[in-house]
């Protein structure tokens, strides 16, 4: 479980890296980041409830990366 938490925490610097590399596309893709955050959270909760923990953690990773990029799009 510790390894999975470490991988989820690594989603935060990955979101900053994507936001730094694609500064010009953040504003245009803001609505898509919002959709990815919502779908990531729904997928995390839904797949975790049904017992698909690997897929749930993948959705959580996508949700965290998208959330960081979405927040950085307002800078």
KABEL-V927645 format. One record per residue. N is the residue number from 1. RES is the residue in one small letter. OMEGA is omega in degrees with one decimal (999 if undefined). Layout:
N:RES:OMEGA
N:RES:OMEGA
//
This chain:
1:x:180.0
2:x:179.6
3:x:179.7
4:x:177.2
5:x:178.0
6:x:179.5
7:x:177.1
8:x:178.2
9:x:177.5
10:x:176.4
11:x:-179.0
12:x:176.9
13:x:177.2
14:x:176.6
15:x:176.6
16:x:179.0
17:x:178.7
18:x:179.3
19:x:179.4
20:x:-176.8
21:x:-175.3
22:x:-177.9
23:x:-175.4
24:x:-178.1
25:x:-177.5
26:x:-177.1
27:x:-179.3
28:x:-176.6
29:x:-176.7
30:x:-178.8
31:x:178.4
32:x:175.2
33:x:178.8
34:x:178.7
35:x:178.9
36:x:177.6
37:x:-179.1
38:x:179.5
39:x:177.7
40:x:179.5
41:x:177.8
42:x:178.2
43:x:178.5
44:x:-177.9
45:x:-176.7
46:x:-178.9
47:x:178.1
48:x:179.3
49:x:-178.0
50:x:173.3
51:x:177.6
52:x:-171.6
53:x:-179.6
54:x:178.9
55:x:178.0
56:x:178.9
57:x:175.4
58:x:176.8
59:x:176.6
60:x:177.3
61:x:179.4
62:x:179.5
63:x:-179.8
64:x:178.8
65:x:179.9
66:x:179.2
67:x:178.9
68:x:178.9
69:x:178.1
70:x:179.2
71:x:178.7
72:x:-179.0
73:x:178.9
74:x:178.8
75:x:999
//
